[in-house]
Structures are given as C-alpha cells and as structure tokens.
Amino acid sequence: MTSIEAPEQLDLEQVDLMDPKWFEDGPPHDLFRRMRAEAPVRWNPLPDGTGFWSLTRHAEISQVSRDTATFSSWKAGVFLNPDQVVPLDLTRNLLLYKDPPEHTKYRLILQKAFTPHTVAKLEDAVRARVTKILDAVVEEGACDFARDVAVPVPLGVLAELMGLPDEDIPRLYDWTERIEEAQRSPEPNAAAPAFVEMAGYLHEQIQRQAQEGNEDTLVMRLRRAEVDGEQLDDSEILVFFGLLVFAGNDTTRNTLAHGMQTLLEHPDQLELLREDPSRIPEAIEEVLRFSSVVQWFARTATTDTELGGQRIAEGDKVVMWYPSASRDEAVYDDPDRFDIARDKQDHKAFGGGGRHFCLGAGLARLELRVVLEEVLRRMPDLELAGQPGRLPSNWANMVNALPVRFAPGTREG
Ligand code: HEM
C-alpha cells in the first residue's frame, strides 16, 4: 500500500501539500481530515528551504480572510510565488491583490456597476446562450459535458458581460487556456505573453464601446461609477476585465463539470431535483461546498501574531485550503456526504469571507442554476457514459472530460 492510499499512517511532518501527487484523484480529503484534527495550523516546508503555514479548518480560514490588516494580499500577492502569474508589480493592480483602504474604494466602485440587479438582468441572455450550447449537442444523444457545455457557458457569459463580439470567443478561450496552464507551471511569470495579448485586445474593445456610447454596457457603467468623487480610468477598467477573465472562467467551468459529475454519481440526489427543480438553488450551494474547486489562496503576515496556537512571524505565508474548510466536521454534520437538503452554512468555495469574497458569486450562481434547469428539462435521463477525466493540479479541482448520454432531443434556438 502506498502512502497516498493510507493517509492515516502518514507522518504529517513529511507531507508537502504543494506536491501535485496528493491531488491526483481530487482534493486529499482524508489527509485534510487528519490535518484538521491533528495539525490545523501546520508548517509545510518546501524543497527550496522556505515554507508556509497550512490552514485546514473553517475557523482559522474565516479569521485570516477577515483580518486583512494582519494577513495581507498586497504585501506578497495571493500565491506562494509573488510572480506566479505575471510580475507582482502588475498583479497588484488587481482587486484580488489589494488591501484596504485601496481595496475598499476600488471594490465599492466595481460593486456599483456589478449589482445583483445587473446580474439578474443577464438571466435571459445567459439562458439564450445555454439554449444554443445545448442545441449543438441535443440531437446527438451524447456529448462531453465538460468540453461541450462547461467550457462554452462561462466564456460566452463573460463575452456578454464585457460586450465582446461572439466571433472573438475562440481567442478568449485560447488566452484563458494559456493563463490556466501558466497557473500550473513551475515557471514564474509564465502567463505574461497571454496577458499582454489579451490586454491589447481588451483595450480595443473598451475604446470601441466608449465611442459607441451605449450607456447600458458594463464599460459605460464602470466609467460612470463614482465613490468619493473618484472614478476608474480606462486602464483600470482594462485591469478589471483582465481579472474577470481570470476569475470568472475556469472557476465556473470546473464547478459546472464537477457539479454535474457529483449529481450523476449521486442519483438519489439528482432524482430530488428531477422531481422538484425549485430545489436547484439549494443543490447549487451543496455542489459548491462539496466541490470547492479553488483549492487555495495565500496571504502574508504583516506582523508577528498567533493563529490556532501557533506563532506566525511577520512575512510568513499562510495558505488557506478551501475544500478542507468546506468539509470541516466542526461546522457540517457528516461532511463527506453529498446532501442537497443539508442545513446551509457558509461554505468556502467563494473564499473565506470578508472583503475579498468572490465578486462574481451571484453571476456564478445564475450560470449554474440556468444550466441545471435547462439540462434537467431537456436531457431528463442524462447519465454518465464513461470515465470522467481530470487535470492534475493542486490549485484547482479540474474536470476536463465528462462523457454523458441521454435520449436525443430537438433544437430550440
Ligand atoms: C463557481 C465559480 C466561482 C468560484 C468557485 C470563485 C471563487 C473565488 C474565490 C475563492 C475568490 C477569492 C476570495 C478570497 O480571496 O477571499 C474569488 C474572488 C473573486 N472572484 Fe470569483 N469565483 C467564481 C466565479 C466568479 C465569476 C463568474 C466572476 C466574475 C465574472 C468572479 C470574479 C471574482 C472577483 C472579481 C474576485 C476578487 C474579489 C476581491 O478581491 O475583492 N468569480 N472568487
């Protein structure tokens, strides 16, 4: 028996959670369970002699996420390598990397343009896109749900949100794939070329929309939004669009694919939704909790402090394992059971809470709901038709193939 198969016999001291081998079959929930019980705030040494504090409990992840004064996103970024995606000097312009008071001001401006009302108004457009995407496969009686549904839905919705022409979606797909690969690459700065190309394109698109002057676009709403007399300039709008592409694509894609896989593997739960589709929103919260596709983000201590009985030094990194927090037995009964009817607690799929809580959570929930509603209506007998495929990563729980079959239907678009 290998050590990966017997997490209860492992010497936790020897475990490096940054080694992707622990994530080959998805998040290492058995290991996380032991860590929550035995070492919830644990020093994880890295091969290069550095290390980080690994947080696995709901309580400390909530505490760190809410205490931005002690645990900074700005100081050294939200990954272990400050230059992981692109150099820190550039990523610091992103909302995700800011601390208060800058973060507060910037987020208030963005929230003005990204209200629940704005998101609700997108429902018809999202449904029209989902209809078209299902039309492309419904007559076949089979598809790869990951490739044919989970990939195009968030890309199409992002294009809709940012006012980009549909014919440019393949380019958007190419950039997002390259950024995602850079995310998993050991090389720092690997996403820079893709970001530079995408930035040039987004710049043109923002200028075009500004000239056309349609007041009901996100570009124009962002240009008008004002907090304490301050407004965003076009370069800040561009940076925000870059963040939307990074934050709103793979996250939603993997939750869609993983959520559908989980439902198909739990036919009793899927049956509850078939009988009563009004339960879809509660099922979505359980899918988010159960899959928590973003595995971690990091923060850096701004001062010496104490956390869960451990002394954390100024400059130390802490890594928050969201799938572990979402299955913390201190918060959820029988946390490994997938149960759409469970009492809802705040899962950590959208982050630990506090100021950086996912700005797109409302939009992601809308996309998940519309897809589930339309799939259950049009493919009521959907079932697994083969082995799901996974991409190895300890940063995102990625399903890249999900073969399904169903009785062929008719196009509606
Ligand atoms: C199921 C899909 C999604 C998941 C699992 C997810 C997850 C997350 C997580 C874990 C964070 C970090 C929170 C923190 O540091 O505390 C985050 C932040 C963010 N997300 Fe999402 N996200 C999803 C969809 C979206 C969508 C659709 C958009 C927009 C189109 C979006 C935009 C953002 C932005 C802008 C932030 C930064 C917020 C800030 O720093 O203030 N996300 N998301």
Boltz pocket constraint, residues with backbone or C-beta under 6 A from the ligand:
constraints:
  - pocket:
      binder: B
      contacts: [[A, 65], [A, 95], [A, 96], [A, 97], [A, 107], [A, 243], [A, 244], [A, 247], [A, 248], [A, 249], [A, 251], [A, 252], [A, 255], [A, 293], [A, 294], [A, 297], [A, 348], [A, 349], [A, 350], [A, 351], [A, 352], [A, 353], [A, 355], [A, 356], [A, 357], [A, 358], [A, 359], [A, 360], [A, 361], [A, 363], [A, 364]]
      max_distance: 6.0
